[in-house]
Amino acid sequence: MKTRKLGRDLEVSAIGLGCMGFSHGYGGAEEKDAIAAMHRAVEIGISFFDTAEAYGPLTNEILVGKALKPYRDTVTIATKFGFRYETHGGKTKQVGGTNSRPDNVRAVAEASLKRLGTEVIDLYYQHRVDPDVPIEETVGAMGDLVKAGKIRALGLSEAAQATIRRAHAEHPIAAVQSEYSLWTRDPEDGVLETCHELGIGFVPFSPLGRGMLTGTLKPEDLAEGDFRKGLPRFQGENFDRNAALGARLAEFAKDKGVTAAQLALAWVLHQGDFIVPIPGARKIRNIEDNVAATEMVLDDAEAEELGRLISPDDAAGARYTEAMMKMTNL
């Protein structure tokens, strides 16, 4: 597996694994199957795993920590903080809004360390920028955790370029995570350029369009409780129009003897050597398929052709609900 750098000190596999789907958002997986999938990911070269307090909530970190315990010295684990929660009767639920106050930054870090069963968090992201807390205060508290040896590196998610610059001036930022794919290119509006300029890694989540760019997704594949059912791109006529985009990519990939997913990932990887996508996959065969994309080499002409074949202008519907979109690019 080829490796790439996130910031100054984190060297990770060129592609990572988004672990949310094992216990959150997409219907989940049996624990034994999730652990087997993560073990296989390590076996074939993936060293970068992404989780968050929000996934479950809380339970995904426990699962990831358990699965990766045998490999802890050789893998990089990223997790995130920043949403508001309440716990009643032993059950924790998200109650809306953000909380990036310094006391919460510290409290969540301590809790995440315990859930992950580790002595240090390799990469600690602010999950969404908190409009009520200056980024300098939040990043200052995160930096204190680095000094205390509890965190190795800092990250932001769905942050605007001005916020990234302010944060990086307070403490070096290793990575910025945002949605990025053939059909979602918001970060091209200055964020990618800013990351490259400042030596910050960029980590695209949903590089396969939440499954739509595999060319195989059908409405019946969305299980009860699948959060995609609440997203505009996956509803009604929008689903049909977007599925046609996936089918178009799959037909193009077939002519090249690869899968649509591999082409979509190869396009993301081609955008810069500071970019490390983290496709989420619950099945071993899909993880293996995704890893194979790191061996593909596109030239500029091929990448441009793909970029024209699947364009954000062709996507039907917004990527998030209006309320969720208001929490991005802050």
C-alpha positions in Angstrom: 0.0 0.0 0.0 1.3 3.4 -0.9 1.3 6.0 1.8 0.6 9.8 2.0 1.2 12.5 4.6 -1.4 14.3 6.7 0.3 17.5 7.9 3.8 17.1 9.2 3.8 13.9 11.2 1.0 11.5 10.2 1.9 9.0 7.5 -1.1 6.9 6.5 -2.2 4.5 3.8 -3.2 6.3 0.6 -6.8 5.3 1.3 -8.5 4.9 4.7 -11.6 3.3 6.0 -14.6 5.3 7.2 -16.1 3.2 10.0 -19.3 5.0 10.6 -21.4 2.5 8.7 -20.6 -0.4 11.0 -22.8 1.0 13.7 -24.5 4.2 12.5 -26.3 5.7 9.5 -26.6 2.9 7.1 -28.2 0.1 9.1 -25.0 -1.2 10.9 -23.4 -4.6 10.9 -23.0 -7.6 13.2 -20.0 -7.0 15.5 -18.2 -10.1 14.4 -18.6 -9.1 10.7 -17.4 -5.5 11.4 -14.4 -6.7 13.3 -13.5 -9.2 10.5 -13.9 -6.4 7.9 -11.5 -4.1 9.8 -9.0 -6.9 10.3 -9.1 -7.6 6.6 -8.6 -3.9 5.9 -5.4 -4.0 8.0 -4.2 -7.2 6.2 -4.4 -5.5 2.8 -2.6 -2.4 3.8 -5.1 0.1 5.3 -3.6 1.9 8.3 -6.0 4.8 8.6 -9.4 4.4 10.4 -12.0 7.1 11.0 -14.7 7.1 13.7 -16.4 9.8 15.9 -18.3 10.4 19.1 -21.4 11.0 17.0 -21.4 7.5 15.4 -23.9 5.5 17.5 -23.5 7.8 19.3 -20.5 6.5 21.3 -20.7 2.9 20.2 -18.7 3.1 17.0 -15.6 4.2 19.0 -15.9 1.2 21.3 -16.2 -1.1 18.2 -13.3 0.4 16.4 -11.1 0.3 19.5 -11.9 -3.3 20.1 -11.3 -4.3 16.5 -8.0 -2.5 16.2 -6.5 -3.3 19.6 -4.3 -6.1 18.1 -2.9 -3.6 15.6 -2.8 -0.4 17.7 0.9 0.2 17.2 0.6 0.2 13.4 -2.7 2.0 12.7 -3.8 5.6 12.8 -7.1 6.3 14.4 -9.1 9.5 13.9 -12.1 10.5 15.9 -14.2 13.7 16.3 -16.0 15.8 18.8 -18.3 18.8 18.6 -22.0 18.0 18.7 -24.4 18.3 21.7 -25.7 15.3 23.6 -27.9 14.4 26.5 -27.9 11.1 28.4 -31.0 9.8 30.1 -31.5 6.3 31.5 -28.1 5.3 30.3 -28.9 6.2 26.7 -27.1 9.0 24.9 -28.7 10.9 22.0 -27.8 13.9 19.9 -30.0 17.0 20.8 -28.9 19.3 18.0 -26.4 22.1 17.7 -22.7 22.2 18.4 -20.5 22.4 21.4 -16.8 23.2 20.9 -16.2 25.0 24.2 -12.8 24.1 25.7 -14.3 22.2 28.6 -16.2 19.9 26.1 -13.1 19.5 23.9 -11.3 18.1 26.9 -14.2 16.0 28.3 -14.9 14.3 25.0 -11.2 13.6 24.4 -11.0 11.8 27.8 -14.2 9.9 27.0 -13.0 8.9 23.5 -9.7 7.7 24.9 -11.6 5.3 27.2 -14.0 4.1 24.5 -11.2 3.5 22.1 -9.1 1.8 24.7 -6.0 3.8 23.8 -3.6 6.1 25.4 -3.5 8.6 22.6 -5.8 9.8 19.8 -3.8 10.0 16.6 -6.0 12.6 14.9 -8.7 14.6 16.8 -11.2 16.5 14.6 -13.7 19.2 15.4 -16.7 17.6 13.7 -18.3 20.9 12.8 -17.3 24.4 13.3 -19.1 26.0 16.3 -20.3 29.5 15.3 -20.6 30.4 19.0 -17.0 29.6 20.0 -14.0 31.4 18.4 -12.0 28.8 16.5 -8.9 30.0 18.3 -10.4 29.0 21.7 -11.3 25.5 20.4 -8.0 24.9 18.7 -6.2 26.2 21.7 -7.8 23.6 23.9 -7.1 20.9 21.4 -3.4 22.1 21.3 -3.3 21.7 25.1 -4.3 18.1 24.7 -1.3 17.6 22.3 1.0 19.1 24.9 -0.5 16.7 27.4 0.3 13.7 25.1 -3.4 12.7 24.7 -3.6 13.7 21.0 -1.0 13.5 18.2 -2.5 15.8 15.6 -5.5 18.2 15.1 -8.2 18.3 12.4 -11.3 20.2 11.3 -14.3 19.0 9.4 -16.4 20.9 6.8 -14.5 24.2 7.6 -14.2 27.2 5.4 -10.8 28.4 4.2 -10.7 31.4 6.4 -11.5 29.3 9.5 -8.7 26.8 8.4 -6.2 29.7 8.3 -7.2 31.0 11.7 -7.0 27.6 13.2 -3.7 26.8 11.6 -2.3 30.1 13.0 -3.2 29.0 16.5 -1.9 25.4 16.2 -0.8 23.4 13.2 -3.7 21.5 11.6 -2.8 18.1 10.1 -6.0 17.4 8.2 -9.3 18.9 7.0 -12.1 16.4 6.4 -15.1 17.3 4.1 -17.3 15.6 1.6 -15.6 15.4 -1.8 -16.2 13.3 -4.9 -17.0 13.5 -8.6 -20.5 14.8 -7.8 -19.6 17.0 -4.7 -16.8 19.4 -5.3 -17.5 22.2 -2.7 -13.8 22.0 -1.4 -12.6 23.1 -4.8 -13.8 26.6 -3.9 -10.6 27.5 -2.1 -10.4 24.8 0.6 -8.2 22.4 -1.4 -5.9 25.2 -2.4 -5.6 26.4 1.2 -4.8 22.9 2.5 -2.1 22.4 -0.1 -0.6 25.8 0.6 -0.4 25.3 4.3 0.8 21.7 4.2 -2.5 20.3 5.5 -3.8 16.9 4.4 -7.3 16.7 3.0 -9.5 13.7 3.9 -12.6 13.3 1.6 -15.5 11.4 3.2 -18.2 9.9 1.0 -15.9 9.8 -2.1 -18.3 7.3 -3.6 -21.3 9.6 -3.3 -22.7 7.7 -0.3 -22.9 4.6 -2.6 -24.5 6.3 -5.6 -21.3 6.4 -7.6 -20.9 2.6 -7.4 -23.5 2.3 -10.1 -25.3 -0.4 -8.1 -27.4 1.4 -5.5 -31.1 0.8 -5.6 -33.9 2.3 -3.4 -34.6 -1.0 -1.8 -30.9 -1.1 -0.6 -31.7 1.6 1.9 -32.6 -0.2 5.1 -35.1 1.2 7.6 -33.4 3.9 9.5 -30.8 4.5 6.8 -30.1 8.3 7.1 -29.7 8.7 3.4 -33.5 8.4 3.1 -33.6 11.9 4.6 -31.2 13.4 2.2 -32.6 15.2 -0.9 -30.3 13.4 -3.4 -31.8 10.0 -2.3 -35.5 10.9 -2.5 -38.1 10.4 -5.2 -37.2 11.5 -8.7 -33.8 12.7 -7.5 -32.8 9.2 -6.6 -33.7 8.0 -10.1 -31.8 10.8 -11.8 -28.7 10.3 -9.7 -28.8 6.5 -10.1 -28.6 7.2 -13.8 -25.3 9.1 -13.2 -24.0 6.1 -11.3 -25.0 3.8 -14.2 -23.2 6.1 -16.6 -20.0 5.9 -14.6 -20.4 2.1 -14.3 -20.7 1.7 -18.1 -17.6 3.9 -18.6 -15.7 1.8 -16.0 -16.7 -1.4 -17.7 -15.0 -0.4 -20.9 -11.8 0.1 -18.9 -12.1 -3.2 -17.1 -12.5 -1.7 -13.6 -15.5 -0.9 -11.3 -17.2 2.5 -11.1 -16.1 2.7 -7.4 -12.5 2.3 -8.4 -12.7 5.0 -11.1 -14.4 7.4 -8.6 -11.7 6.8 -6.0 -8.9 7.0 -8.6 -10.3 10.4 -9.6 -10.2 11.7 -6.0 -6.7 10.3 -5.5 -5.5 12.1 -8.7 -6.5 15.5 -7.3 -3.4 15.7 -5.1 -0.9 13.6 -3.1 -2.1 15.4 0.1 -5.5 13.8 -0.3 -6.5 10.6 1.5 -10.1 9.5 0.9 -11.9 7.4 3.5 -14.7 5.4 1.7 -17.0 3.7 4.1 -17.5 0.0 3.4 -19.0 -2.8 5.6 -18.3 -5.8 3.3 -14.8 -7.2 2.8 -15.2 -7.5 -1.0 -15.9 -3.8 -1.2 -12.9 -2.9 1.0 -10.7 -5.0 -1.3 -12.2 -3.3 -4.3 -11.6 0.1 -2.9 -8.0 -0.7 -2.0 -7.3 -1.8 -5.6 -8.1 1.7 -6.7 -4.8 2.9 -5.2 -3.0 1.0 -7.9 -4.8 2.8 -10.7 -3.0 5.7 -12.4 -5.0 8.3 -14.3 -3.4 10.9 -16.5 -4.7 14.4 -16.5 -6.7 13.9 -19.7 -8.5 10.9 -18.2 -9.2 12.7 -15.0 -10.7 15.7 -16.9 -12.8 13.3 -18.9 -14.2 11.7 -15.8 -14.8 15.2 -14.3 -17.0 16.0 -17.3 -18.7 12.6 -17.4 -20.0 13.1 -13.8 -20.4 16.7 -12.7 -21.9 18.3 -9.6 -24.1 20.2 -12.1 -25.7 16.9 -13.0 -26.5 15.9 -9.4 -30.2 16.2 -8.5 -30.8 17.6 -5.1 -28.7 19.0 -2.3 -26.2 16.8 -0.5 -27.7 17.6 2.9 -30.9 19.0 4.3 -31.1 22.8 4.6 -30.4 22.6 8.4 -27.4 20.4 7.9 -26.0 22.5 5.1 -26.0 25.5 7.4 -23.4 23.7 9.5 -20.9 23.4 6.7 -18.3 25.8 5.3 -18.2 28.0 8.4 
